[in-house]
């Protein structure tokens, strides 16, 4: 796979291919990085580091990250910026380059999934359905207006979409990012979704019934289905 030269932005978050990510750029070195990126191809690498990694964390060679492309930038009067990025290819960080820049620059090797030997359409449909149900449960618990949940049809894209959306430990997300099998990611996500539904589904059903004072309604039916064990 291609070797790229990328600025590295260590953050306590995991970016997935295709996922949007808002960032606030305020440190001087990353302001410099952003200026250089905007003058170039608008790309840098996001590499996960633990929140307690210190003030100047350096992702280790061999670690996995994701290329971020800057889609939009809002410059603030004091030099800070808000940016919208979208994840592109995953990469393995190979080594750091000697540079006169204040931020780190690394050689990274991009990679993609290894084709799965067998497909499992039933697994794909279960993950899609459970993700829709979990989204409906969370919407009900937050008293937000419901709307159809659109999900990708492609197994790879679906796995990244669901992994990015779930509120789980960043270390667990990093392990999902490292995997090179869409099927394996979907199998893990199916278990996570099932556990979340078993906890949140009944709570959402009770919440909706309480809000409607037992009168039911279209949303109650949706949440009631969510509360069942898939």
Helices and strands as residue ranges (DSSP letters): E 3-11, E 20-25, H 28-39, E 43-48, E 64-75, E 81-96, E 105-111, H 121-141, H 155-165, H 170-178, H 182-211, H 218-226
